Amino acid sequence: MSIDNKLLEQIISNKIKIDELIIQNRNFHVMSSELNYSEVPVNKPTTRGGVYFSDTKAFKAKVVVQDKSLSSILPGLMLGPNSEFAKINLVTHNFPALVFANLTNYVQKSTGFELNLTIIEASTK
């Protein structure tokens, strides 16, 4: 699967929200979500350090999850302590799309966990 830029632009322009995350076959309810995109400082699509792929445009998601059980699996999802990123399914109940992302970082706050994700795959269902 690849990234369908037009689909993601449609999701962003229609302000479609992420309703839940599926991580390691577990569902986590999303309290709030925000999707956007930014230009990446590369001239052409490239593999960065042989570890991950970077296109000229990056689609990002920021989600807040209150489920405290997420704390035990978050460290195992990111590059750094692991040799590769885990694939996270971003579920939208009101829009027919399959969207997957990698966790780039997270912050634990009093309201829950704020996760920053980079979208790696997107297609229509």
C-alpha positions in Angstrom: 0.0 0.0 0.0 1.2 3.6 -0.6 0.1 7.0 0.4 -2.9 8.4 -1.5 -2.1 12.2 -1.3 -5.5 13.2 -2.6 -7.3 11.1 -0.1 -5.3 12.5 2.8 -5.8 16.1 1.5 -9.5 15.4 1.4 -9.4 14.0 5.0 -7.6 17.1 6.1 -9.8 19.6 4.2 -13.0 17.9 5.6 -11.5 17.9 9.1 -12.1 14.2 9.5 -11.2 13.0 13.0 -9.4 9.9 14.1 -11.8 7.9 16.3 -9.5 5.2 17.5 -6.1 3.6 17.2 -5.4 0.0 16.7 -2.0 -0.9 18.2 -0.8 -4.5 18.5 -4.4 -5.8 18.0 -5.7 -3.5 20.8 -8.2 -0.6 20.3 -7.6 2.7 22.0 -10.3 5.4 21.9 -9.0 8.8 20.7 -10.2 11.9 22.6 -9.0 14.4 20.1 -7.1 14.4 16.8 -5.6 16.8 14.3 -4.3 16.0 10.9 -2.1 18.2 8.7 0.8 18.1 6.3 4.1 19.9 5.8 6.8 20.2 3.3 9.9 18.1 4.0 13.4 19.6 3.3 14.2 17.1 0.6 14.2 17.6 -3.2 12.9 14.2 -4.1 11.6 11.1 -2.3 14.4 9.4 -0.5 15.3 6.7 2.1 16.6 8.4 5.2 19.6 6.6 6.7 18.4 3.3 5.3 15.8 3.2 8.0 12.7 5.1 6.9 11.3 6.7 3.7 10.8 10.4 3.3 8.7 12.0 0.6 8.7 15.7 -0.3 5.5 16.1 1.7 4.8 14.6 5.2 1.3 13.9 6.5 1.1 14.1 10.2 -1.4 13.3 12.9 -1.6 14.4 16.6 -3.9 12.4 18.8 -4.7 12.3 22.5 -5.5 9.0 24.1 -6.5 8.8 27.8 -6.2 5.0 28.3 -3.3 4.6 30.8 -2.7 1.0 29.7 -1.0 2.6 26.6 2.0 3.5 28.7 3.3 0.0 28.8 3.4 -0.4 25.0 4.5 3.1 23.8 8.2 2.6 24.2 8.1 -0.4 21.9 6.4 1.5 19.1 9.1 4.0 18.2 12.4 3.9 16.4 15.2 4.3 18.8 14.7 1.6 21.4 13.7 -0.6 18.4 15.2 -1.2 15.0 12.0 -0.3 13.2 8.8 1.6 13.7 5.5 -0.2 14.6 2.6 0.3 12.3 -0.4 1.9 13.9 -3.9 1.8 12.3 -5.7 5.2 12.5 -9.5 4.4 12.4 -12.1 6.9 11.1 -15.6 5.7 11.6 -17.2 8.3 9.3 -14.8 8.2 6.3 -14.0 5.1 4.2 -10.2 5.1 4.5 -7.4 2.8 5.6 -4.7 4.9 7.2 -1.5 3.7 8.9 1.2 5.7 10.8 4.4 5.5 12.7 4.8 7.0 16.1 7.5 9.7 16.1 7.2 10.8 19.7 4.7 11.2 22.6 4.2 13.2 25.7 2.4 12.1 28.8 0.1 14.9 30.1 -2.5 15.1 32.8 -5.1 14.7 30.0 -3.5 11.5 28.7 -1.0 10.7 26.1 -0.4 13.1 23.2 1.0 11.1 20.3 2.7 12.6 17.2 2.5 10.3 14.2 3.7 10.3 10.6 1.3 8.8 8.1 3.0 6.1 6.0 0.1 4.5 4.2 -3.4 5.6 3.1 -6.0 4.2 0.7 -9.8 4.0 0.3 -11.5 0.9 1.9 
